[in-house]
Amino acid sequence: MSNRLFQGIIHQMRDAIDRSVGVIDETGSIISCSELGRIGEQLQADVSEVFSTNDTVCLDGTTYLTFGSHLRHEYAVFVAGEDDFADKYARILSVSLNSIKQFYDEKYDRSNFIKNVILDNILPGDIYVKARELRFNNDVTCVVLLIRITGHEDASVFDIIQNLFPDKNKDFVINISETDIALVKEVKSNVTSKDLKKLAHSISDALSTEFYNNAQVGIGTTVVGIRDLSRSLKEAQVALEVGKVFDTEKNIISYDNLGIARLIYQLPTTLCEMFLQEVFKKGSIESLDQETLFTIQRFFENNLNVSETSRKLFVHRNTLVYRLEKIKKFTGLDLREFDDAIIFKVALMVKKYLDSHSAKI
């Protein structure tokens, strides 16, 4: 429990109550006080009597009243004096401070619960029980966005993201690791992929403006209720990992739009190596120089259109045809044919995947 919350209430009450007021813990240590110099002071009086009853207790010219959870009162408010006014002030402060404590505890418990859910640290059967206790609506639609920060580790990143989503009842910002922050966001049931990308861009832009450093955002699929939030987080993680291999220039990657890259990413490396050997029987893909690979990439980007590609490459059409014939002779694949182009495109992606996998080892 943050003592700053108590101190905020005590500070506001200081002018209304012309007396020394504050809060002690079970050890008799003053943790909040209208007299700032007394914070941290250890009371000499035996406070065990204070915490043994639910009613006000007067000790050494001071009135005390406990507050806290129903099972155990962890704190006691104190007001200077033993008169009726001190008793009333103590009761008012006890109600106020107890309310703020319950509000804080509930928010903390909700965030901690959501964190346990998305990290699979709670049994499925316990999710429903705890969700009812914390008054979660199990019919709302949610999505998990995973924000990955590279090259800048600062606690203020978490605060910036949290300030973007101030509604603590619907949105939860959770630290996953040193570089990853998860946003569990309540969304409309008819939310589109375009809407989620727009949301992700707003986060990325905010962090880029603050730190001049691009953040990557992985978007999972939407789920109804909170039980499947862990699945949405895993999807967001896969989106970032796949994007790191196949879409290095993108900083917003959606699991819904991974396409064939997701399939390749899930294949065993041995199967991928066999595929490359089968496609490139005549020669290794490593033998293709950078100019050839660049030409192939532009040819794919222009939908296998020879004229358009030659124009974009600033080369004569016959020059491009010569290069394509050279590739055909080397690989046996004619990229002007749709089926051969698909095979070659997949092969390039498989090669990227194998290279990234080798780099991890």
N, C-alpha and C positions, 0 to 999 in steps of 0.2 A: 504494500500500500504506500503510495507516494505521500510523504508528509507535506509536500507542497500544496496538496488539495486541502488539507486541514488548515494550513497556514493562510490560504486564500480566504477561507471563511472567517477565521479568527481576525484577520486584518480588516475585513469589512465590518465586523462586529465591534471593533475597537472603539470607534467613535460613538456608536449607539449605546454601548455599555461602558460607563465611566469607571471601570474596574479592571484589575488584572485578570485576564482569562487565558486559558490554554488547554492543552491536551497532554496527558501522560500515557505511557505504555504500562504494561504489567510489571515492569521492573521499577517503576517510579521515576523514570527518566522523562523530562519535559521534551516533547518532540515538536510542539508548536506553542507559540505564546504571543500575546499582544506586546509583551516586552521582549524584544528580539534578543537582548543580552542574556535572557534566562534559558534560551533554547540549548539543550544539551545538559542542563543542570540536573543533578540527581537529588530527589527529595530525601530529606532525612527521616520523614515520618514513615511508619509502617503502613503501606498501602494495601496489604492483604485484606484488611477489613473492607476497603473500598470495592474490591473485586469479588467479594463474597456475597454481595447483595445487589438487587436490581433497583434499590431506592437510593436517594441521596444520602451522603455520609459527610459529617462535619469533622474536620481534623485541623487543629492548630490554626483556627481562624479562616479556614478555607472550606468551601463546599464542593464535594466531588459527586459525579454521577457517571456510571459506566455506560458504554454502548459498544456495539459490534454485532457479530452474528448471533443467531438464536441459540446456538450450542455453547458459544463461549464469547464473553465480552473481552476483547483484546485491548480496549482503550477506555479512558475515563476523561471527561471534561472537568475542569476545575474553575471556580470563580472565587475571587477574594471576598471574604465575609461569610457569616453564618446566619444572616437574616433571611426574611421571606423573599426579598428581591434576589439574593444570591441563589436561593432554591429555584426560583422561576427562571432566572437567566441560565442556570445549569440545565434545566429541562429543555429550554428552547434550543440551546446549543447542542444538546445531545441528539435531539430530533434532526436538526440540520446536518450535523456531521455524520450521523448514521445514514441519512439519505444519500449524501454524496459518496459515502463509502460503498453502499450497496450498488449505486450506479456505476462506480468505477470497477468494482469486483465483477459485476455482470458483464461489462464490456470486455474486461480482461479474459474472463472465462469463455466468452463467445469467440474471441480471436484465437485463444489457445485451442478451443474445440475445433474450429475450422482448420487450424494448422495440423492438428492430429488427423483430421479426416483426409486432407489432401495428401498427407505423407503416409497414409495407411497405417497410422499408429493406434488405431482404435478398431475394435471388433465390429463387424457390420451390425450385429444385433444390438450393440450398445449405442450405435449412432442414433437410432430412433428414440431411445429412452432419453439420452442426453439432449437431443434436439427439442423434445417436448419440455424438458426442464428449463431450457434456455429460451423457450418460446420462438423457435424457428418455424417459419412457414415452409412446409415441405412441398408446396405446389408452385413455388416461384422458379423461374428459369435463370440459371447462372452460367458463367463461363470463367475459365481461368486464363489469364494472360501472364506469361513469364517474361519479365524484363531482365535482360542480361547486360550488366555494366562491365566494360572492359577498359582497362587503362586508367580507371579513376575509382578509387575506393574511398568513399566518404559517407559518413553516417547521415549527412544532410540529404543524400539521394533518397533515402527512405522517407524522410520528412517531406520532401518535395512531392513525391508520389502520393503520400498520405493527404497532403493538402489539396491535391487535385480531386480527391474523392473523400470529402469530409463526412459523408453520411455513414457513420460507424455501425448503423443497424443493417445496412444493405451491402456495403462494400468493405472488404477486408484486405489490408496490405500486410504481407507476411514475409519475413526474411527466411529464405531457403538456404542460402549459403553466402559466402563473401561476395560473390558476383551476381547471384540470382535473387530477385524479389518477385514474389507471386502476388498478383492482384485477383482476388475473387470478387467478381462484379455481377450484381443482379441486373439483368437485362429484360427487355420486353420479350414476350413469347414469339413474336414475329420478327425478331432482329435478324438482319441479313449479314452475310459475310462482308459486304461493303461497309456496313455500319461498324462492325468490329475492327476492320482495318482503319477506318477513320479514327476510332477511339485509340488504337495503337499508335497511329501517327501523332496524335495530340500528346501522348506520353513521351514519345521519342523526341518530338520538337521541343517540349518543355525542358527535357534534360539536356538537349543539344544547346539550347539557348543559355542555360545556366552554366554548363561546364564545357561548352564547345567540343563535345564528344558525343558521337552517335551511340545510341543504345539500341540493341537488338530486342525485338519483341516477338515472342512465339505465341500464337493464338490457338487454344484448344477448341473443341466443339462445345456447343451449349448442352447443358444437362438440366433436367427437371428435378428439383430437390437437391439435397446435399450429399446423398450417398455416393453418387458417381463423380463427385468433384475430383477425386484422385485420378480418375480416368482422363478428365479434361487436362489436369496438370501434366500427366504423362504424355498426352498428345502435344501439348505446348513444348515440352522438352524435346520430343522427337522432331517437331517442326524446326526448332533451333539447330539441332544436330544435323538434320538433313540439309537445311539451308546453308550451314557452314561448309558442306561438301559440294552442293550443286548450285546454290544461288548465293555466292559470296558477296555479290554487290547489293543484295537486298537486305534491309534492316527490319522489315516487317514480313514475317513468314506465317502463313496460316496452314494448319494441319489439313483443312479441307481442300487446299489447292496444291498439295505436294505432287499429285499425279503419280507418274511412273517412278519418280525419284524415291517415293516411300517404299515401293515394292523392291527396288534394287537395294535400298538400305537394309532391308530385312533378309536379304539372301545370304547364304553362307559364302565365304570368300572362295572356297574350293570350287563351288559351282560357277562363280563369276570368272575365275581363271580358266575353267574349261570352256566357257562361252567365248572368251577372247581368243583362245587357241583355235576354236572352231571357225570363228569369223575371219581371223587373219592367218589363214593357212600359208599364204604365200610369203608373208613378211610380218614382222612385229610392228605394232602400232607406234612403238618408240622410234622407229626409223623415219617417221613422218616429221619433216622439219616444221618450224614455227610458221613459216609463210604458208605452207600447205594447210596446216591446221586452222590458221586464221581465215584462209579462203573458204574452207569447209564451214566454219562457223558463220561467216557472212552469207554463204549460200543457203544455209538452213534458216537464218533470220529473214531472208527474202523469199521464203516459201518455194525454194528450188527454181526460182526464176533466173535464168541465165542472163538475160538482158539487164534486169534490175540490179543483179549482183555485180555485174561488170561495171555498171554505172557508179555504184556505191564504192567500188574498189578503185575506180579511176583507171581501169585497164580495158584494152580492146576485148570485144566479145570472143574473138578467136583465141586470145591469150587464156581466158577463163576456160574455154572448151578444151584447150591443150592441157591445162592443169587437171581438169576433171578426167580426161583420158589417161593421164599419168597415174592418178589415184586408182582408176579402174584397173589399169595394168598391174599396179602394185598389190592391190587388195582383192581384185576380182569383183568389186562392188561398183556399180554405176550409180552415182549419186543423183543422176537425173531421173532414175527410176524410183518410184515412191517406195516400193518394198525394200530395195537396197538402202535407200536413204534412212528408213526407219531403223534397219539393222545397225547401220553405222552410227546413228545418233545414240541408240541404246548402248552400243559398244563404247562410245566416248564417255558416257555417264558411268558405265561399269568401271572403266579405267580410272575415272576420278575417285570413285568409291574405294577401289583397291589402293590407290595412292594415299588417300586419307587414312585408311586402315593401317597401312604400313607405317605411317608417320606416328601413329599412337603407340606402336610396339617398341 
